Amino acid sequence: MMSNKIIMPTKEEVKILLSLMIENKFIYEQTVGELLGLKWVDSLMPKIKDEQEWGYEGLNQFFIDNDIAPTCTLKEALDKLNKN
C-alpha cells in the first residue's frame, strides 16, 4: 500500500533556498511558479544520496499554506516568510 503523506520543507529550508536562488547570478528563475517548475522536473529524476526528502508536492503545499502565490517573485516570497 502506498503512502500519500506529503513531506514538506521547513520554513528555514525554504528561506535558504530562496536566498540562494536570489543571490545566484546563474539562476534565471524569478518567480515561485518557475521555482516550482524546476522542482517538478527535479522530482522526475532519480533521488541522489543526501538529497532532501521533500519534493515538488511538499514545496507546493508549503507555498499554499503560507499564502504565497506562484506569481510572487522569489524576493516577495522571502520577504513574506521573514515577516511571519
PDB file of N, CA, C and O in Angstrom, chain B, residues numbered from 101:
ATOM      1  N   MET B 101       0.842  -1.181   0.000  1.00  0.00           N
ATOM      2  CA  MET B 101       0.000   0.000   0.000  1.00  0.00           C
ATOM      3  C   MET B 101       0.883   1.239   0.000  1.00  0.00           C
ATOM      4  O   MET B 101       1.808   1.342   0.806  1.00  0.00           O
ATOM      5  N   MET B 102       0.609   2.169  -0.888  1.00  0.00           N
ATOM      6  CA  MET B 102       1.422   3.374  -0.995  1.00  0.00           C
ATOM      7  C   MET B 102       0.942   4.434  -0.008  1.00  0.00           C
ATOM      8  O   MET B 102      -0.252   4.564   0.259  1.00  0.00           O
ATOM      9  N   SER B 103       1.883   5.174   0.515  1.00  0.00           N
ATOM     10  CA  SER B 103       1.568   6.251   1.443  1.00  0.00           C
ATOM     11  C   SER B 103       1.384   7.550   0.662  1.00  0.00           C
ATOM     12  O   SER B 103       2.165   7.847  -0.241  1.00  0.00           O
ATOM     13  N   ASN B 104       0.371   8.313   1.002  1.00  0.00           N
ATOM     14  CA  ASN B 104       0.110   9.591   0.352  1.00  0.00           C
ATOM     15  C   ASN B 104       0.592  10.758   1.194  1.00  0.00           C
ATOM     16  O   ASN B 104       0.195  11.899   0.961  1.00  0.00           O
ATOM     17  N   LYS B 105       1.435  10.485   2.159  1.00  0.00           N
ATOM     18  CA  LYS B 105       1.932  11.530   3.050  1.00  0.00           C
ATOM     19  C   LYS B 105       2.874  12.454   2.281  1.00  0.00           C
ATOM     20  O   LYS B 105       3.790  11.991   1.601  1.00  0.00           O
ATOM     21  N   ILE B 106       2.646  13.741   2.391  1.00  0.00           N
ATOM     22  CA  ILE B 106       3.494  14.735   1.741  1.00  0.00           C
ATOM     23  C   ILE B 106       4.496  15.250   2.757  1.00  0.00           C
ATOM     24  O   ILE B 106       4.124  15.718   3.832  1.00  0.00           O
ATOM     25  N   ILE B 107       5.770  15.158   2.405  1.00  0.00           N
ATOM     26  CA  ILE B 107       6.829  15.681   3.265  1.00  0.00           C
ATOM     27  C   ILE B 107       7.093  17.118   2.843  1.00  0.00           C
ATOM     28  O   ILE B 107       7.444  17.385   1.693  1.00  0.00           O
ATOM     29  N   MET B 108       6.922  18.032   3.779  1.00  0.00           N
ATOM     30  CA  MET B 108       7.090  19.450   3.482  1.00  0.00           C
ATOM     31  C   MET B 108       8.419  19.969   4.023  1.00  0.00           C
ATOM     32  O   MET B 108       8.922  19.476   5.033  1.00  0.00           O
ATOM     33  N   PRO B 109       8.984  20.971   3.340  1.00  0.00           N
ATOM     34  CA  PRO B 109      10.214  21.582   3.851  1.00  0.00           C
ATOM     35  C   PRO B 109       9.903  22.463   5.055  1.00  0.00           C
ATOM     36  O   PRO B 109       8.762  22.877   5.262  1.00  0.00           O
ATOM     37  N   THR B 110      10.927  22.740   5.836  1.00  0.00           N
ATOM     38  CA  THR B 110      10.762  23.675   6.943  1.00  0.00           C
ATOM     39  C   THR B 110      10.833  25.095   6.398  1.00  0.00           C
ATOM     40  O   THR B 110      11.288  25.326   5.278  1.00  0.00           O
ATOM     41  N   LYS B 111      10.385  26.017   7.194  1.00  0.00           N
ATOM     42  CA  LYS B 111      10.452  27.426   6.812  1.00  0.00           C
ATOM     43  C   LYS B 111      11.899  27.848   6.571  1.00  0.00           C
ATOM     44  O   LYS B 111      12.188  28.576   5.621  1.00  0.00           O
ATOM     45  N   GLU B 112      12.797  27.394   7.426  1.00  0.00           N
ATOM     46  CA  GLU B 112      14.218  27.747   7.274  1.00  0.00           C
ATOM     47  C   GLU B 112      14.794  27.193   5.978  1.00  0.00           C
ATOM     48  O   GLU B 112      15.567  27.876   5.307  1.00  0.00           O
ATOM     49  N   GLU B 113      14.430  25.966   5.617  1.00  0.00           N
ATOM     50  CA  GLU B 113      14.916  25.386   4.361  1.00  0.00           C
ATOM     51  C   GLU B 113      14.469  26.215   3.165  1.00  0.00           C
ATOM     52  O   GLU B 113      15.252  26.460   2.247  1.00  0.00           O
ATOM     53  N   VAL B 114      13.219  26.644   3.176  1.00  0.00           N
ATOM     54  CA  VAL B 114      12.698  27.433   2.062  1.00  0.00           C
ATOM     55  C   VAL B 114      13.355  28.811   2.027  1.00  0.00           C
ATOM     56  O   VAL B 114      13.667  29.323   0.952  1.00  0.00           O
ATOM     57  N   LYS B 115      13.564  29.405   3.187  1.00  0.00           N
ATOM     58  CA  LYS B 115      14.237  30.710   3.224  1.00  0.00           C
ATOM     59  C   LYS B 115      15.652  30.607   2.666  1.00  0.00           C
ATOM     60  O   LYS B 115      16.089  31.492   1.929  1.00  0.00           O
ATOM     61  N   ILE B 116      16.367  29.551   3.001  1.00  0.00           N
ATOM     62  CA  ILE B 116      17.721  29.347   2.476  1.00  0.00           C
ATOM     63  C   ILE B 116      17.665  29.130   0.970  1.00  0.00           C
ATOM     64  O   ILE B 116      18.460  29.711   0.232  1.00  0.00           O
ATOM     65  N   LEU B 117      16.737  28.304   0.511  1.00  0.00           N
ATOM     66  CA  LEU B 117      16.585  28.042  -0.923  1.00  0.00           C
ATOM     67  C   LEU B 117      16.304  29.335  -1.688  1.00  0.00           C
ATOM     68  O   LEU B 117      16.933  29.601  -2.713  1.00  0.00           O
ATOM     69  N   LEU B 118      15.367  30.131  -1.193  1.00  0.00           N
ATOM     70  CA  LEU B 118      15.033  31.394  -1.867  1.00  0.00           C
ATOM     71  C   LEU B 118      16.226  32.345  -1.861  1.00  0.00           C
ATOM     72  O   LEU B 118      16.508  32.986  -2.874  1.00  0.00           O
ATOM     73  N   SER B 119      16.923  32.443  -0.743  1.00  0.00           N
ATOM     74  CA  SER B 119      18.095  33.322  -0.649  1.00  0.00           C
ATOM     75  C   SER B 119      19.172  32.911  -1.647  1.00  0.00           C
ATOM     76  O   SER B 119      19.749  33.759  -2.327  1.00  0.00           O
ATOM     77  N   LEU B 120      19.441  31.619  -1.733  1.00  0.00           N
ATOM     78  CA  LEU B 120      20.454  31.132  -2.665  1.00  0.00           C
ATOM     79  C   LEU B 120      20.064  31.423  -4.119  1.00  0.00           C
ATOM     80  O   LEU B 120      20.904  31.808  -4.932  1.00  0.00           O
ATOM     81  N   MET B 121      18.798  31.236  -4.425  1.00  0.00           N
ATOM     82  CA  MET B 121      18.347  31.485  -5.800  1.00  0.00           C
ATOM     83  C   MET B 121      18.405  32.964  -6.143  1.00  0.00           C
ATOM     84  O   MET B 121      18.748  33.323  -7.270  1.00  0.00           O
ATOM     85  N   ILE B 122      18.077  33.820  -5.198  1.00  0.00           N
ATOM     86  CA  ILE B 122      18.111  35.266  -5.433  1.00  0.00           C
ATOM     87  C   ILE B 122      19.544  35.740  -5.643  1.00  0.00           C
ATOM     88  O   ILE B 122      19.798  36.572  -6.514  1.00  0.00           O
ATOM     89  N   GLU B 123      20.472  35.226  -4.864  1.00  0.00           N
ATOM     90  CA  GLU B 123      21.868  35.667  -4.918  1.00  0.00           C
ATOM     91  C   GLU B 123      22.652  35.079  -6.085  1.00  0.00           C
ATOM     92  O   GLU B 123      23.656  35.656  -6.501  1.00  0.00           O
ATOM     93  N   ASN B 124      22.211  33.934  -6.625  1.00  0.00           N
ATOM     94  CA  ASN B 124      22.944  33.246  -7.680  1.00  0.00           C
ATOM     95  C   ASN B 124      22.747  33.949  -9.019  1.00  0.00           C
ATOM     96  O   ASN B 124      21.614  34.139  -9.461  1.00  0.00           O
ATOM     97  N   LYS B 125      23.835  34.331  -9.659  1.00  0.00           N
ATOM     98  CA  LYS B 125      23.757  35.050 -10.926  1.00  0.00           C
ATOM     99  C   LYS B 125      23.511  34.120 -12.116  1.00  0.00           C
ATOM    100  O   LYS B 125      23.268  34.596 -13.225  1.00  0.00           O
ATOM    101  N   PHE B 126      23.571  32.809 -11.903  1.00  0.00           N
ATOM    102  CA  PHE B 126      23.379  31.849 -12.982  1.00  0.00           C
ATOM    103  C   PHE B 126      21.980  31.247 -12.995  1.00  0.00           C
ATOM    104  O   PHE B 126      21.647  30.466 -13.887  1.00  0.00           O
ATOM    105  N   ILE B 127      21.176  31.599 -12.028  1.00  0.00           N
ATOM    106  CA  ILE B 127      19.793  31.119 -11.968  1.00  0.00           C
ATOM    107  C   ILE B 127      18.898  32.239 -12.481  1.00  0.00           C
ATOM    108  O   ILE B 127      18.914  33.357 -11.966  1.00  0.00           O
ATOM    109  N   TYR B 128      18.121  31.916 -13.506  1.00  0.00           N
ATOM    110  CA  TYR B 128      17.318  32.951 -14.160  1.00  0.00           C
ATOM    111  C   TYR B 128      15.862  32.964 -13.697  1.00  0.00           C
ATOM    112  O   TYR B 128      15.110  33.872 -14.050  1.00  0.00           O
ATOM    113  N   GLU B 129      15.464  31.974 -12.918  1.00  0.00           N
ATOM    114  CA  GLU B 129      14.092  31.919 -12.438  1.00  0.00           C
ATOM    115  C   GLU B 129      13.847  33.064 -11.461  1.00  0.00           C
ATOM    116  O   GLU B 129      14.669  33.339 -10.587  1.00  0.00           O
ATOM    117  N   GLN B 130      12.717  33.719 -11.622  1.00  0.00           N
ATOM    118  CA  GLN B 130      12.411  34.894 -10.805  1.00  0.00           C
ATOM    119  C   GLN B 130      11.152  34.754  -9.964  1.00  0.00           C
ATOM    120  O   GLN B 130      10.937  35.541  -9.041  1.00  0.00           O
ATOM    121  N   THR B 131      10.308  33.755 -10.270  1.00  0.00           N
ATOM    122  CA  THR B 131       9.036  33.633  -9.562  1.00  0.00           C
ATOM    123  C   THR B 131       8.929  32.287  -8.852  1.00  0.00           C
ATOM    124  O   THR B 131       9.676  31.351  -9.137  1.00  0.00           O
ATOM    125  N   VAL B 132       7.987  32.217  -7.925  1.00  0.00           N
ATOM    126  CA  VAL B 132       7.712  30.976  -7.207  1.00  0.00           C
ATOM    127  C   VAL B 132       7.252  29.906  -8.189  1.00  0.00           C
ATOM    128  O   VAL B 132       7.620  28.740  -8.046  1.00  0.00           O
ATOM    129  N   GLY B 133       6.457  30.283  -9.177  1.00  0.00           N
ATOM    130  CA  GLY B 133       5.993  29.327 -10.182  1.00  0.00           C
ATOM    131  C   GLY B 133       7.143  28.706 -10.955  1.00  0.00           C
ATOM    132  O   GLY B 133       7.130  27.508 -11.238  1.00  0.00           O
ATOM    133  N   GLU B 134       8.130  29.512 -11.296  1.00  0.00           N
ATOM    134  CA  GLU B 134       9.303  28.986 -12.001  1.00  0.00           C
ATOM    135  C   GLU B 134      10.102  28.047 -11.096  1.00  0.00           C
ATOM    136  O   GLU B 134      10.610  27.025 -11.557  1.00  0.00           O
ATOM    137  N   LEU B 135      10.214  28.389  -9.817  1.00  0.00           N
ATOM    138  CA  LEU B 135      10.886  27.520  -8.857  1.00  0.00           C
ATOM    139  C   LEU B 135      10.152  26.186  -8.744  1.00  0.00           C
ATOM    140  O   LEU B 135      10.782  25.128  -8.718  1.00  0.00           O
ATOM    141  N   LEU B 136       8.832  26.236  -8.678  1.00  0.00           N
ATOM    142  CA  LEU B 136       8.049  25.002  -8.604  1.00  0.00           C
ATOM    143  C   LEU B 136       8.245  24.162  -9.865  1.00  0.00           C
ATOM    144  O   LEU B 136       8.284  22.934  -9.797  1.00  0.00           O
ATOM    145  N   GLY B 137       8.365  24.823 -11.011  1.00  0.00           N
ATOM    146  CA  GLY B 137       8.628  24.104 -12.251  1.00  0.00           C
ATOM    147  C   GLY B 137       9.961  23.372 -12.201  1.00  0.00           C
ATOM    148  O   GLY B 137      10.062  22.225 -12.637  1.00  0.00           O
ATOM    149  N   LEU B 138      10.982  24.035 -11.670  1.00  0.00           N
ATOM    150  CA  LEU B 138      12.286  23.380 -11.509  1.00  0.00           C
ATOM    151  C   LEU B 138      12.175  22.173 -10.581  1.00  0.00           C
ATOM    152  O   LEU B 138      12.741  21.115 -10.855  1.00  0.00           O
ATOM    153  N   LYS B 139      11.444  22.340  -9.490  1.00  0.00           N
ATOM    154  CA  LYS B 139      11.315  21.257  -8.510  1.00  0.00           C
ATOM    155  C   LYS B 139      10.503  20.109  -9.093  1.00  0.00           C
ATOM    156  O   LYS B 139      10.762  18.949  -8.774  1.00  0.00           O
ATOM    157  N   TRP B 140       9.525  20.411  -9.940  1.00  0.00           N
ATOM    158  CA  TRP B 140       8.730  19.365 -10.571  1.00  0.00           C
ATOM    159  C   TRP B 140       9.617  18.523 -11.493  1.00  0.00           C
ATOM    160  O   TRP B 140       9.557  17.293 -11.465  1.00  0.00           O
ATOM    161  N   VAL B 141      10.436  19.187 -12.308  1.00  0.00           N
ATOM    162  CA  VAL B 141      11.360  18.467 -13.189  1.00  0.00           C
ATOM    163  C   VAL B 141      12.328  17.644 -12.347  1.00  0.00           C
ATOM    164  O   VAL B 141      12.626  16.498 -12.685  1.00  0.00           O
ATOM    165  N   ASP B 142      12.818  18.221 -11.255  1.00  0.00           N
ATOM    166  CA  ASP B 142      13.725  17.520 -10.355  1.00  0.00           C
ATOM    167  C   ASP B 142      13.072  16.259  -9.788  1.00  0.00           C
ATOM    168  O   ASP B 142      13.746  15.252  -9.569  1.00  0.00           O
ATOM    169  N   SER B 143      11.764  16.316  -9.553  1.00  0.00           N
ATOM    170  CA  SER B 143      11.072  15.165  -8.974  1.00  0.00           C
ATOM    171  C   SER B 143      10.991  13.997  -9.952  1.00  0.00           C
ATOM    172  O   SER B 143      10.730  12.867  -9.538  1.00  0.00           O
ATOM    173  N   LEU B 144      11.210  14.248 -11.234  1.00  0.00           N
ATOM    174  CA  LEU B 144      11.191  13.179 -12.231  1.00  0.00           C
ATOM    175  C   LEU B 144      12.518  12.425 -12.294  1.00  0.00           C
ATOM    176  O   LEU B 144      12.596  11.331 -12.851  1.00  0.00           O
ATOM    177  N   MET B 145      13.554  13.022 -11.719  1.00  0.00           N
ATOM    178  CA  MET B 145      14.891  12.426 -11.731  1.00  0.00           C
ATOM    179  C   MET B 145      15.038  11.457 -10.553  1.00  0.00           C
ATOM    180  O   MET B 145      14.359  11.602  -9.537  1.00  0.00           O
ATOM    181  N   PRO B 146      15.922  10.474 -10.694  1.00  0.00           N
ATOM    182  CA  PRO B 146      16.175   9.580  -9.554  1.00  0.00           C
ATOM    183  C   PRO B 146      16.774  10.354  -8.379  1.00  0.00           C
ATOM    184  O   PRO B 146      17.545  11.295  -8.566  1.00  0.00           O
ATOM    185  N   LYS B 147      16.411   9.947  -7.190  1.00  0.00           N
ATOM    186  CA  LYS B 147      16.945  10.585  -5.981  1.00  0.00           C
ATOM    187  C   LYS B 147      18.445  10.317  -5.871  1.00  0.00           C
ATOM    188  O   LYS B 147      18.929   9.244  -6.233  1.00  0.00           O
ATOM    189  N   ILE B 148      19.166  11.315  -5.363  1.00  0.00           N
ATOM    190  CA  ILE B 148      20.585  11.133  -5.121  1.00  0.00           C
ATOM    191  C   ILE B 148      20.830  11.122  -3.613  1.00  0.00           C
ATOM    192  O   ILE B 148      20.000  11.588  -2.832  1.00  0.00           O
ATOM    193  N   LYS B 149      21.958  10.595  -3.227  1.00  0.00           N
ATOM    194  CA  LYS B 149      22.287  10.483  -1.806  1.00  0.00           C
ATOM    195  C   LYS B 149      22.295  11.863  -1.145  1.00  0.00           C
ATOM    196  O   LYS B 149      22.773  12.837  -1.727  1.00  0.00           O
ATOM    197  N   ASP B 150      21.770  11.934   0.054  1.00  0.00           N
ATOM    198  CA  ASP B 150      21.728  13.144   0.882  1.00  0.00           C
ATOM    199  C   ASP B 150      20.843  14.244   0.324  1.00  0.00           C
ATOM    200  O   ASP B 150      20.941  15.390   0.763  1.00  0.00           O
ATOM    201  N   GLU B 151      19.984  13.925  -0.632  1.00  0.00           N
ATOM    202  CA  GLU B 151      19.024  14.907  -1.144  1.00  0.00           C
ATOM    203  C   GLU B 151      17.899  15.052  -0.130  1.00  0.00           C
ATOM    204  O   GLU B 151      17.554  14.093   0.560  1.00  0.00           O
ATOM    205  N   GLN B 152      17.324  16.255  -0.037  1.00  0.00           N
ATOM    206  CA  GLN B 152      16.237  16.473   0.914  1.00  0.00           C
ATOM    207  C   GLN B 152      15.074  15.533   0.601  1.00  0.00           C
ATOM    208  O   GLN B 152      14.889  15.118  -0.543  1.00  0.00           O
ATOM    209  N   GLU B 153      14.301  15.206   1.621  1.00  0.00           N
ATOM    210  CA  GLU B 153      13.180  14.277   1.481  1.00  0.00           C
ATOM    211  C   GLU B 153      11.973  14.907   0.787  1.00  0.00           C
ATOM    212  O   GLU B 153      11.199  14.210   0.131  1.00  0.00           O
ATOM    213  N   TRP B 154      11.814  16.209   0.931  1.00  0.00           N
ATOM    214  CA  TRP B 154      10.643  16.857   0.345  1.00  0.00           C
ATOM    215  C   TRP B 154      10.871  17.089  -1.140  1.00  0.00           C
ATOM    216  O   TRP B 154      11.997  17.277  -1.602  1.00  0.00           O
ATOM    217  N   GLY B 155       9.774  17.070  -1.862  1.00  0.00           N
ATOM    218  CA  GLY B 155       9.837  17.267  -3.308  1.00  0.00           C
ATOM    219  C   GLY B 155       8.883  18.359  -3.755  1.00  0.00           C
ATOM    220  O   GLY B 155       8.540  19.259  -2.989  1.00  0.00           O
ATOM    221  N   TYR B 156       8.464  18.267  -4.994  1.00  0.00           N
ATOM    222  CA  TYR B 156       7.566  19.266  -5.573  1.00  0.00           C
ATOM    223  C   TYR B 156       6.288  19.410  -4.752  1.00  0.00           C
ATOM    224  O   TYR B 156       5.872  20.523  -4.430  1.00  0.00           O
ATOM    225  N   GLU B 157       5.664  18.276  -4.416  1.00  0.00           N
ATOM    226  CA  GLU B 157       4.386  18.325  -3.700  1.00  0.00           C
ATOM    227  C   GLU B 157       4.523  19.044  -2.361  1.00  0.00           C
ATOM    228  O   GLU B 157       3.670  19.849  -1.989  1.00  0.00           O
ATOM    229  N   GLY B 158       5.605  18.745  -1.640  1.00  0.00           N
ATOM    230  CA  GLY B 158       5.818  19.378  -0.345  1.00  0.00           C
ATOM    231  C   GLY B 158       6.093  20.863  -0.458  1.00  0.00           C
ATOM    232  O   GLY B 158       5.578  21.654   0.333  1.00  0.00           O
ATOM    233  N   LEU B 159       6.905  21.252  -1.443  1.00  0.00           N
ATOM    234  CA  LEU B 159       7.213  22.664  -1.639  1.00  0.00           C
ATOM    235  C   LEU B 159       5.969  23.427  -2.080  1.00  0.00           C
ATOM    236  O   LEU B 159       5.715  24.537  -1.611  1.00  0.00           O
ATOM    237  N   ASN B 160       5.198  22.832  -2.977  1.00  0.00           N
ATOM    238  CA  ASN B 160       3.963  23.463  -3.426  1.00  0.00           C
ATOM    239  C   ASN B 160       3.003  23.658  -2.255  1.00  0.00           C
ATOM    240  O   ASN B 160       2.416  24.729  -2.102  1.00  0.00           O
ATOM    241  N   GLN B 161       2.843  22.619  -1.426  1.00  0.00           N
ATOM    242  CA  GLN B 161       1.952  22.721  -0.268  1.00  0.00           C
ATOM    243  C   GLN B 161       2.450  23.764   0.722  1.00  0.00           C
ATOM    244  O   GLN B 161       1.648  24.475   1.328  1.00  0.00           O
ATOM    245  N   PHE B 162       3.766  23.862   0.893  1.00  0.00           N
ATOM    246  CA  PHE B 162       4.342  24.877   1.778  1.00  0.00           C
ATOM    247  C   PHE B 162       3.930  26.268   1.309  1.00  0.00           C
ATOM    248  O   PHE B 162       3.498  27.090   2.116  1.00  0.00           O
ATOM    249  N   PHE B 163       4.060  26.538   0.008  1.00  0.00           N
ATOM    250  CA  PHE B 163       3.695  27.849  -0.510  1.00  0.00           C
ATOM    251  C   PHE B 163       2.199  28.110  -0.365  1.00  0.00           C
ATOM    252  O   PHE B 163       1.796  29.230  -0.053  1.00  0.00           O
ATOM    253  N   ILE B 164       1.377  27.098  -0.587  1.00  0.00           N
ATOM    254  CA  ILE B 164      -0.072  27.252  -0.404  1.00  0.00           C
ATOM    255  C   ILE B 164      -0.382  27.583   1.052  1.00  0.00           C
ATOM    256  O   ILE B 164      -1.137  28.514   1.333  1.00  0.00           O
ATOM    257  N   ASP B 165       0.200  26.822   1.976  1.00  0.00           N
ATOM    258  CA  ASP B 165      -0.051  27.025   3.413  1.00  0.00           C
ATOM    259  C   ASP B 165       0.411  28.395   3.890  1.00  0.00           C
ATOM    260  O   ASP B 165      -0.147  28.938   4.843  1.00  0.00           O
ATOM    261  N   ASN B 166       1.424  28.958   3.237  1.00  0.00           N
ATOM    262  CA  ASN B 166       1.952  30.263   3.630  1.00  0.00           C
ATOM    263  C   ASN B 166       1.426  31.393   2.753  1.00  0.00           C
ATOM    264  O   ASN B 166       1.963  32.500   2.763  1.00  0.00           O
ATOM    265  N   ASP B 167       0.370  31.103   1.995  1.00  0.00           N
ATOM    266  CA  ASP B 167      -0.313  32.108   1.171  1.00  0.00           C
ATOM    267  C   ASP B 167       0.662  32.827   0.217  1.00  0.00           C
ATOM    268  O   ASP B 167       0.636  34.051   0.085  1.00  0.00           O
ATOM    269  N   ILE B 168       1.510  32.040  -0.435  1.00  0.00           N
ATOM    270  CA  ILE B 168       2.465  32.582  -1.399  1.00  0.00           C
ATOM    271  C   ILE B 168       2.062  32.070  -2.772  1.00  0.00           C
ATOM    272  O   ILE B 168       2.101  30.867  -3.029  1.00  0.00           O
ATOM    273  N   ALA B 169       1.678  32.979  -3.646  1.00  0.00           N
ATOM    274  CA  ALA B 169       1.184  32.630  -4.981  1.00  0.00           C
ATOM    275  C   ALA B 169       2.329  32.327  -5.938  1.00  0.00           C
ATOM    276  O   ALA B 169       3.435  32.835  -5.759  1.00  0.00           O
ATOM    277  N   PRO B 170       2.075  31.504  -6.952  1.00  0.00           N
ATOM    278  CA  PRO B 170       3.105  31.214  -7.957  1.00  0.00           C
ATOM    279  C   PRO B 170       3.595  32.458  -8.697  1.00  0.00           C
ATOM    280  O   PRO B 170       4.696  32.456  -9.249  1.00  0.00           O
ATOM    281  N   THR B 171       2.801  33.501  -8.711  1.00  0.00           N
ATOM    282  CA  THR B 171       3.199  34.731  -9.409  1.00  0.00           C
ATOM    283  C   THR B 171       4.103  35.624  -8.571  1.00  0.00           C
ATOM    284  O   THR B 171       4.658  36.594  -9.088  1.00  0.00           O
ATOM    285  N   CYS B 172       4.261  35.314  -7.286  1.00  0.00           N
ATOM    286  CA  CYS B 172       5.166  36.099  -6.428  1.00  0.00           C
ATOM    287  C   CYS B 172       6.594  35.942  -6.909  1.00  0.00           C
ATOM    288  O   CYS B 172       6.997  34.866  -7.349  1.00  0.00           O
ATOM    289  N   THR B 173       7.358  37.019  -6.825  1.00  0.00           N
ATOM    290  CA  THR B 173       8.786  36.895  -7.112  1.00  0.00           C
ATOM    291  C   THR B 173       9.442  36.172  -5.941  1.00  0.00           C
ATOM    292  O   THR B 173       8.871  36.074  -4.854  1.00  0.00           O
ATOM    293  N   LEU B 174      10.637  35.674  -6.179  1.00  0.00           N
ATOM    294  CA  LEU B 174      11.359  35.000  -5.104  1.00  0.00           C
ATOM    295  C   LEU B 174      11.607  35.955  -3.943  1.00  0.00           C
ATOM    296  O   LEU B 174      11.523  35.557  -2.781  1.00  0.00           O
ATOM    297  N   LYS B 175      11.909  37.196  -4.249  1.00  0.00           N
ATOM    298  CA  LYS B 175      12.142  38.220  -3.212  1.00  0.00           C
ATOM    299  C   LYS B 175      10.870  38.483  -2.406  1.00  0.00           C
ATOM    300  O   LYS B 175      10.920  38.586  -1.180  1.00  0.00           O
ATOM    301  N   GLU B 176       9.727  38.593  -3.094  1.00  0.00           N
ATOM    302  CA  GLU B 176       8.456  38.805  -2.387  1.00  0.00           C
ATOM    303  C   GLU B 176       8.148  37.629  -1.462  1.00  0.00           C
ATOM    304  O   GLU B 176       7.690  37.823  -0.336  1.00  0.00           O
ATOM    305  N   ALA B 177       8.400  36.412  -1.939  1.00  0.00           N
ATOM    306  CA  ALA B 177       8.156  35.229  -1.123  1.00  0.00           C
ATOM    307  C   ALA B 177       9.061  35.217   0.106  1.00  0.00           C
ATOM    308  O   ALA B 177       8.612  34.905   1.209  1.00  0.00           O
ATOM    309  N   LEU B 178      10.335  35.556  -0.085  1.00  0.00           N
ATOM    310  CA  LEU B 178      11.276  35.608   1.044  1.00  0.00           C
ATOM    311  C   LEU B 178      10.868  36.679   2.043  1.00  0.00           C
ATOM    312  O   LEU B 178      10.902  36.452   3.253  1.00  0.00           O
ATOM    313  N   ASP B 179      10.486  37.832   1.544  1.00  0.00           N
ATOM    314  CA  ASP B 179      10.029  38.908   2.430  1.00  0.00           C
ATOM    315  C   ASP B 179       8.810  38.472   3.242  1.00  0.00           C
ATOM    316  O   ASP B 179       8.721  38.755   4.436  1.00  0.00           O
ATOM    317  N   LYS B 180       7.882  37.789   2.595  1.00  0.00           N
ATOM    318  CA  LYS B 180       6.679  37.315   3.284  1.00  0.00           C
ATOM    319  C   LYS B 180       7.042  36.316   4.382  1.00  0.00           C
ATOM    320  O   LYS B 180       6.473  36.358   5.473  1.00  0.00           O
ATOM    321  N   LEU B 181       7.979  35.426   4.098  1.00  0.00           N
ATOM    322  CA  LEU B 181       8.390  34.439   5.105  1.00  0.00           C
ATOM    323  C   LEU B 181       9.132  35.102   6.255  1.00  0.00           C
ATOM    324  O   LEU B 181       8.992  34.683   7.404  1.00  0.00           O
ATOM    325  N   ASN B 182       9.918  36.131   5.962  1.00  0.00           N
ATOM    326  CA  ASN B 182      10.660  36.826   7.007  1.00  0.00           C
ATOM    327  C   ASN B 182       9.745  37.623   7.926  1.00  0.00           C
ATOM    328  O   ASN B 182      10.084  37.852   9.087  1.00  0.00           O
ATOM    329  N   LYS B 183       8.596  38.046   7.425  1.00  0.00           N
ATOM    330  CA  LYS B 183       7.635  38.798   8.240  1.00  0.00           C
ATOM    331  C   LYS B 183       6.880  37.892   9.206  1.00  0.00           C
ATOM    332  O   LYS B 183       6.473  38.325  10.284  1.00  0.00           O
ATOM    333  N   ASN B 184       6.695  36.629   8.812  1.00  0.00           N
ATOM    334  CA  ASN B 184       5.922  35.686   9.638  1.00  0.00           C
ATOM    335  C   ASN B 184       6.779  35.031  10.670  1.00  0.00           C
ATOM    336  O   ASN B 184       6.291  34.212  11.449  1.00  0.00           O
TER     337      ASN B 184
END
